[in-house]
Amino acid sequence: MATFKQYDTKQGKKWLFKVYLGIDAATGKRIETTRRNFPTKKAAQLELSRLQVEFEKNGLQQDTKQTFKEVYDLWLETYQTTVKEVTFIKTKIKFDKWILPKYGKMKIKDIDVATAQKIVNHWAKTTDQYRVLHSSASRVFKYAINLGMIDRNPLEYVLMPKRIKEAPQTEKIKVYTKQELKQLFHYLDNTKPSYNNDFNNVLLRFLIYSGCRISEALALNWSDIDFNNQTVTINKTLSQTKNGYKVSTTKTAASNATLILDATTINKLKKWQIDQRKYMLTLGITEPTSIFCGIYKQTITHHAIYARLITIAKEANVPFLGVHSTRHTHASLLLDSGATMKEVQERLRHTKISQTLDVYGHLAKETKEKTVEKLVKHLDL
């Protein structure tokens, strides 16, 4: 039984076939193999006939011509159907940047443990992602085994090196001080009323007081806000794909939650809902569903928000601390107010508390030190 399939390459369209040849008497396993890179279906059929005759005489002689890149192309086609587009794009970038330059041109059957060891050793010296890269490359070898191209995965026998960091990778996150927040909100509250200025005012307030990711905020609809119970439901995110931006589900189940909002933020959202409709109505646009969209209901991207944050910080005379600064500032405010690390984890919707500790552990330590200083000043002994 054989199947034929046409696929695209840089050299044009090619044909492959996958064939079941029987059962291995020694192991009891199915004998299957794949052959590819045929210019026409007829050429693939001729090769199948030759292979079947040869198999009857000598058993399966594995193809030694296929490169890692050729097997990767086959694997990628299947992998794409099993993951979200944003995950697919990130994986493809890893292969294009790191894995294919090392393995791509090698014949997959010729890659041995020593070669794989040298590659992972090199990665360990140059990137923290070396374990992920090694695991990703291993998937291609496992796929080659499934196709009957090789007998074993050499990457499974590699000794994983420890990464020696040249310097501590504990750069402190940057957060806004209370004074800087006062300056920021004073500036936003005193800008000339307009769609963009009012948008910026509400978005910054929402981000800092909710701790939401920017991508989550940009995906919100008005139906996600419960004004009576003062909550917002987070269950989607704005993702970048090769075909542009689209709203998709959050990456992990832990990211989905209903968060309580403070009364001031709720009131600002109520006012924005009314003002947004007024602005749009002047252009003949009605019934906006997205909270943070453009005046023509167009999607506002992460890059646009990034540019706005730079401008706002400059105009408000506060430092620009990066696109994650609002979320980091929210965590800092929670800790300053006495929240436990577990409460911060739940508010930020981290899957594991270790993630929260890794990012915000030093903030908790600083908060405790400030508490001790307050005690000493209070006692004044």
GIFENJO-V229453 format. One line per field, one symbol per residue. burial: b if it has 24 or more other ideal C-beta (glycine too) atoms within 12 Angstrom, else e. A space follows every 10 residues. Layout:
burial: ???
//
This chain:
burial: eeebeebeee eeebbbbbbe beeeeeeeee bbbbbbbbee eeebeebbee bbeeeeeeeb ebbeebbbbb bbbbbbeebe eeeeebebee bbebbeebbb ebbbebebbe beeebbeebb eebbeeeeeb eebbebbbbb bbbbbebbbb eebbbeebee eeeeeeeeee eebbbbeeeb beebbebbee beeebbbbbb bbbbbbbbbb bbbbbbbbbb beebbeeeee ebbbbbbbbb eeeebebeeb eeeebebebe beeebbebbe ebbebbbebb eeeeeeebeb bbbbbeeeeb bbebbeebbe ebbeebebeb bebbbbbbbb bbbbbbeebe beebbbbbbb eeeeebeebb ebbbeebeee eeeeeeeeee e
//
